[in-house]
Amino acid sequence: MDKNWWKEAFGYQIYLRSFFDGNNDGIGDLPGIIAKLPYLAHLGVNLLWICPFYTSPMDDNGYDVANFYRVAREYGTLKDLRSLIKSAHQLQMKVIIDLVLNHTSDEHPWFKASRKSLNNPYRDYYIWKKPRIIDGQQTEPTNWASFFGGSCWEFDVRTQEYYMKIFSKKMPDLNWENPKVQEEMVQMATWWCEQGIDGFRIDAISHLAKAEFVDSDLFPDHEYKPDWSKYSNLPRLHDYLKLLNKRVFSKYNIVTIGEVGGNAPVSEGIAYTNPKNHELNMVFNFDHNWCNNAWGAQSKKELSTDVQQLKAVFHKWQTGLYGQGWNAIYWLNHDQPRLMSQYGDPEHYHQESAKMLATVLYFMGGTPFIYNGEEIGMTNPEFKSIADFRDVSIINQYEINVKRHHQDEQAFLARAALTSRDNARSLMQWSDQADGGFSLVKPWNIIGDYHKINVAKQINDPQSIFTYYRRIIALRKSDQYRDVLVYGTYEGLWMEHPDLFAYMRSYAHQRLLVIANMTKKTVALPSIPYQQVKIILANYEGRQLSPALLPYEAMLIQIEEED
């Protein structure tokens, strides 16, 4: 297996708007990241993924891009970005940025021109279709749903046609069948590489290609069919990725990471990341994000981690891509709830469960990514009303389900509190000062329990979650364990056990065993057929390998060679 810098890196995702306010206007910004680079260096991460900072009306917090070549004024300037890259490089950290290729903002000059007339030169930059007439009624070109609720089509009065938008109505999809669009994106990605960035996390990459525009027969009970196969992981996408690789990615020493939603199978992960295919370096998949009944639960008491499902999902991707592609490993990101609220036990075993979750994930194969705040065990904030939500997806669904279809408002809000993207987008908790030390003025968003959970409280505490993360990162980067943790094989163990997560990493003559109890009860440990073992890391101090694991207990164990 080839060795690369990006395989050995340890990543950290920064949700820019919520990370740190460097100029005290209530919004996180590029100067705020620069101010916190020493903190990130102290943590030990060396690959920073920064969420979008482009000029945008902020319908979806920057993923609706109005100008790909400019930094939004509220986030800083291009000079700030160059300063950030330079400062990060001086601290041996690389910087990757979000590359948004599937859509633009409806306020982008291309779309403003596109919607002016049927024969505008920019018309075919986007996907426009005539209405259908069914039973005498005008309706959408297909019955496909949007990820954000409702139809994936939006009617435009001026030209009396629909444009496609699989996310928000303010985020029209680009027409990648148009060679001019392809060329625009090649030029834009090249320009950013010339600015000194070290790679791209490519947003919504699996959706660039669309199927034939015919109705879906699935989901008969839905008005609009959430049949993601109509615009996810389709064969034509590989042509677009090969083009980008040939024209841009291969010409620079950068890393490319694709966000592959739409229920991408492992076979597609291999196709995207196998070096022989010349497409991407690695992928984020979503299969492990919701193994806890969150979408069926009405309250957090109903959440229950399906340990067997989690193990099966990770095993599938760990073994499936080994030697054929590459994983980007993470727990959750800016589009999901907070890790501790999703899979941890912050009320009863905050430290133990946070450290357990870190132990389970960060010794797997692939390039690891922490989402900002996970290193201190941040939790979901408390939402008191719809006014506390900023997520355009939740607001759209509220209008459809509560306002239009009269769903019970409290039931809707209870579920939204469990699943909303606003959970992850809550403010980073730096201290116990007002608003967690994020800003000196009223911030743009709500914040979690910063009095209890914050960086200042943990950074110098040898027993803290933060310190435990530092130890994990140091182990993964160490000369002693780097090869086995980065390049070793993965073998899932005790796959049918309902409570324990265990696996073996092996490389040359080295073997490392990870064992973890993912529940709040003490669980008997199956026999381990090794006589000589050494505990390298554990989340309970002073514990030895015993017949049972305490609640949320986790260990990294070295299997010693026997004489």
N, C-alpha and C positions, 0 to 999 in steps of 0.2 A: 504494500500500500504506500502510495506517495505521501511524503510529509510536506505540509504547507503551513505557513504562518497562521492562516485563518483557522486551521484545524486545532491549533494549540492555543488560540486566544480564549479569553474569558470575557463575554459580552455583558453589556449593561444598557438597557433601554431607557431613554429619557423622554418622558412625555413633556415636551418643552413648556407648554402653557401652564403646567402645574408643578414644575420642578423648583424654581427659585426666581423671585422677582429682583432683577438687578438694578432697576431704576425706579422702583416704588410707584408703579402705576396700577398694581394689582394683578399683573399678568406676568407669568414666567417668560424668560427671554434668553437670548444668547449671552449677554453679559452675565446673567445669573448662572449659566452653566460654567462660564469661565471662572467665576468666583468660587465654584464648588469643585473645580478640577483637583485641588489638593486632597479633598475628601475622597474623591473617586480613586485617586492614586493610592491613598492610604488603605482603602478597601481592597485594592489589588486588581481591579478589572483593567483591561487594556484594549477593549474594543467598544466604542461608544456608538450606539444607534440613536440618532436624534430624529424625533418625529417631525412632520412637515413644518417649515418656517416660511414657505412661499407666500407671496401676496395673495390674499384670499378674503372673501366676504365672511369666512368663518361659519358657514352653515354647518359644516362638519369638522370644525376646529382645524382647518388647514388642509384637509384631504380634498377640498374643493378649490382647485388651484386656478387663480385668475391670471397669473404670470409666472412662468416656470423659471425665469431668469432674475427675479427680484426677491428680496427678503421683505416680508411683511413689516411695516413700520413699527408695529407694537412688539415685534420680536428683536428688532435691531437693524443692522445694516450688513451689507456684503463685507464691509471692512471688519465688522464684529465676527462674522463667520470665519474669515481668513485668520483673524487673531485667535479664535477658538481652535482652529485646526493647528496653527503653529504652536500654541501653548500646549495642546494635547500631545503633539509629537515630541515636544521637549520632555514630557513626562512619560514617554514611551507608550502612549495611548494612540490608537488609530480611531478615525471618525468615519462612520458611514451615515448616509442620509436616506430618507424615504424618497423613492422614485415612483411617482404616481402616473401610471401609463394607461389605465383603463378609461379615465374620464377627465374632464376639466370642470371648472365652475361654469355656470350659465352666464357669468359675468366675464368670462375670458373673451378677448377680441374675436377669436375664431368663431365662438358660438353666437356672439352678437351679430356677426356677419352672416353666419349660416342661417339664422332664422329670419333674415330680412326678406328673402324671396326664394322661390323654387330653383332659380337658375344662378344663384349667387355662387361664386367660385369656391366658397367654403362650405357649401351645402353638404357635400359628401364627406366632410370631415367628421360628421356625426351620422347616426342611424335614424333616418326619417322614413316613415311609412304612412300610407293613406289609411283613413278609417275604414272599418268594415261596416256594412249594413246588415244587421241580423234582425229578422222580424220587424223590419221597418225602423229599427233603432240604430243610431250610430254607436259604434263601440270600438274598443282598442284593436290593434292589428293582431294580437294574440292574447291568450288568457294567462300569460306568465305573470308571476308575482315579483315584486321587488323585495330585496332583503330587508328594507325598512318598512314594509307594510304596504298594502294596496297593490296597484298595477305597476309593472315596470315600464309603462308608457305614460307620457304626459302630452296632453293636447295643447297645441300652440295655435292661438286664434288667428295670428297674422296670415299664415300660409295654409291653415286648415289641415295640418298633418300632425302626427304624433312623433315625438322623439323618444328614444330609448334611454332609460335611466334605471339601472338595477339597484341603485342606492337612493339618494335623495333626488327630488325633482330639480334641485339646483346643481346636480352633478350629472350632466348628460354624458352618455357613453360615446367614446371616440369610435370611429369606423376604421378598424385596423385592416380592412380589406383595401383601403385607399393607400396606394404607394406614397402619396404626399404626406399622409399622417405618419407613416413609417419613417419617412425621411426627416420630418420635423422632430420626432422623438429620438432618432439617432443623433441629430445635431445637438439637441438639448442635453442628452446624457453625456455626449462628448465634452460639451462645454463645462459640465460639472466636474468631470474627471480632470479637466485642465485647471480647475480651481484648487486641486490638491486633495480632494476627498479620497478616502481609502476604499470606498465601495458603496453598494446600494442594497437596501432592503426594499424589494420591489412590491409595492402595494397591489393587492387584488390581482396578481399576475395571472391566476388561473381563469380569469373571465374575459380575456382579450378577444377570444374567438367565440362566435355565436353560431348556434345551430340554424337550420332552416326555420323560417318564421311561420311555423304551424302550431296549432293548439296542442297542449299537453293533455293526455288522457288520465293522468294521475290525479290523486286527491279530489275525488268527485264532490266532496262536501265543501270544498273551498271555492269561493267566487274567483279568486286569482290563485293559480296553482304554484305552490312553492317547489317547483320542479327545477332544481338548480342545474340539472344536467343540460338544460337548454343553453346555458351560457357558462359552463364550467369544464375545464380540463378537456377541451375538444382537440382533435388532431391538428387542426390548422395552427393552434397555439405554438406548437414546436417549430414551425417555420418562422414565426415572429421571433422566438427566442434565439434561434440559430442566426437570424439576421442581426439581432442586437449583439450577440456574442462576437460574430465576425467583424462587425463594423465598429464596435465600441469595447466591449468587456475584455476581449483578448489582447487589446492593444495597451492595456494598463495593468499594473500589479495591484488589482483590486479584488475584493470579494463580492459576490452577488448572491443574495438570499431571496428566494421567492416565497411569498405568502400564498400557499395553495389551499384555498377553501373549496367549497363545493363538493365535499366528500371525496377528495382525491384518494385513490387507492395507493398502496405501496408501489405497485408497478409504475404508476405515474411519477411517484417520487424518484424512482430509479431513472426513468426516462429524462426527467428534468436535470438530474444531478450527476449522472454517469459522465465522467470526463470524456469518454469517446463520443458523446453526443454534442458536445460543445454548446451547452445551453446555460445552466446555472451551476454555482458551486454547492449550494445547500438549500433546503426548504424548511419552512415552518409548516407543520400540519396542525389541525385542530382536534384530532380524534380524542385526546385525553382531557379536553377542557371541561366537559360536562358529565363526568361519571359520578353524579351525586344526586340525581333526581331534581335538579334545580328547576327545570322547566315544568315539572309536574307539581312542585311544592307550592304551598300557599304561605308558608312561614319557614323561618330558618330551623325550627324544630323538626321539620319534615325532611331536612337535608340528610342524606346518608351516603357516605362514600362507598361505591362499589369497588372494593379492592381487587376482586378478580377481574373485573372489566378493565381497570387501570393497568393491571399487570399485562393483560392480553394485548392491549393497545400498544404499550411501550415495547413489549417483546416483539410484536409484529414489525414495528418500525426499526427497532434496534438490530434485529437479525436480518430483516429484509433489505436494508440499505448497506449492510456491512460488506465492504469490498466492491460495492457496485455504485455507491453514491455517498451522500453525506447528509446527516441530520443537523438541524439547529434545534437544540433542546431547551425547553423553557417550560414553566408551569402555566403562566397566564400572561396576558399583555394588556394593552390599553383598551381592548374591546371586550374584556370580561370582568367579572368581579375580582376583588382582592383575594389573593391566595389563601390567607388565613381564614377568611370567611367562607371560602369555597371548600377547602379540604382540611383546614386546621380546627383547633378547639381553643379559640382565644379566651373564652370565659373561664375555663377550668385548667387548661394546660397550655398557656400561651407560649412560653419559652420552649417547652418540650416538643410540642407539635410543630412549631416553626422550624426548630432544628431538625426534627425528623424529616420533614418535607424537603429540606435542603439536602439532607443526607441521601434520600431516595433518588433525587434527580441528578445532582451534580457530579456523581461518579459514573454516570452512564456515558456511552459513546456519543460523539457529536460535539458541536461547538455550543457551550452553555450560554444562556442569557438570563440575567436577573432583570426583573421589571422594577423600576425605581420604587423604593419603599418596602420591597420584600425583605431586604437585608435587615430591617428592624421589625418585621412582623406586622406591618400596617394592616388594618382591617377595613371593611366597608364602613362608610359614614352612615349617619342616620338621616333618612329622608322623611320630612314631616308632611309634605304636600307636593303636588305636581310642580309648584314653583321652584322646588329645590333641584329639579332635573334640568340638565342642559343638553342631554343627548337627543339629537334630532330624531333618532329612531324611536325613542320612548315617546317623544312629543307627538310624532306622527301616529303611533299606535294609540295613544290616548285620544286623539281626535277621532280616529276610526272606531275604536272599541267602546269608549266611554261616551263621547259626545254624540256619535252617530248611531251606535248600536245599543247604547244604554247599559253597558256592562257595569256591574257594581264598582264604584270608584275605589273604595277601600281595598277590595280584592285585587283590582288592577295595580294599585300602588304597592301593595304588599309583594306581589310577584315582581314588579319592576325593581323594587329594592333589592331583590335577590339576584337579578340578572342584568341590570342596567350597566352599560359601559361607563356611566358616571361614577361607579364604584372605584374603578381603577384610575379615573381621572381626577379624583379628589387630591387636594394639595399635599405635597410632600411635607412631612412633619419633622422639622429641624430642631425644634426646642419646645419648651412649655410656655413660651411667650405668646402673645396674642397671635391668633391664626397660625400657630406652630412655627413662628419665625419666618414664614414664607414671604411676607411683605410688611411694610410699615403702614399700608393703607388697606382699605376694604378690598379683599381679593375677589377674583371673578367667579370662584366656585366655593362649595362647602368643603369642610375638612373633617377628618375622623377624630378619634380620641387622642389628641396630641398631648394632653396632660400626662397620660399614662405611657404613650408610645412615642418616642422621639429620638433623634440622632444624639443630641447632647447627653441624654440620660444613658445611652448605651456605648458611646464611642470609646470610653475609657474603662468600661466594666469588663473584666476578664471572663465573666460568665454570661455576657449578653448574647443576644441573637446576632448582632452585628459582628462581634468578635468571633463567633462560631463560623459565620460566613467568611471572614478573613482567613480562618484556618483552612476551610475547604478550598478556597481559591489558591492559597499557598501550596497545599498538597497537590492540587491538580497541575500547578505550574512547576513543581519541584523536579529536579533531575532524577530523583529516586522513583517517582511514581508517574511522571508525565507519559511515558510510552504506554504503560498498561492502561492508564485512564483515558488516553486520547485514542490510541490505536488498537487496543486490545479487543478481543471478542467479548460477546455478551451472551450469557446463558441464564435464562429465567429459571428460578427455583420455586418449588412449592406452589406451582401455578394454581392449584385448586384450593389452596388454603384461603379461607374467607377473611382473614385478619392480617396476615403477614405478607410483606413485600420483600422479596429476596432475590439477589442475582449474583453471578460470579463474573468478574472481569479477568481475562487471561491474556498474557503476552509473553512470548518466549518462556522463561521459567518462573515468571511472576504470576501469582493469583491473588486477587483481592475479592473478598466476600462482603456484600452489603446485606444487612438484615434490619428490618424495621417492623415495628408493631404500629399499624395505622389506626388503632382504636384506643378508647379511654379505659379499657380493661386490661388486666394482666393476662398474658397469653402464653401458654406452654410452648416451648420451643422444640421443634422436631430435632432429632439427634443430628449432630454435625460430625461426619465421618473423618475428622482430622484431629490428630493428636497434638500437633504443634501449631498454635495460633497466636497471633499478636494483635491486640486491639490498637488500632492506629488513631481512631477518633470515635468518640461516643458522646451522646447528648445528656447522659447522666454521669456525674463525676464519681470516680472511684469504683465503678461497677466492673465486674468481671463477667465473662461468659457464664451464664447460669441456665438452669432448666426452664426459666420463664423470662419473658420480656415484660418490663413495667409499661404502664400506659405511655404510648407514643415513643417508646425507647427505640433507639437506632444506633447502629455501630458500623464502622468500616473496619474489617478484619483482614489481616494479612495471613495467608496460609503459608506456613514455613515448610521448606523442603525437609523431608525426613531423611535421617542418615541411613 
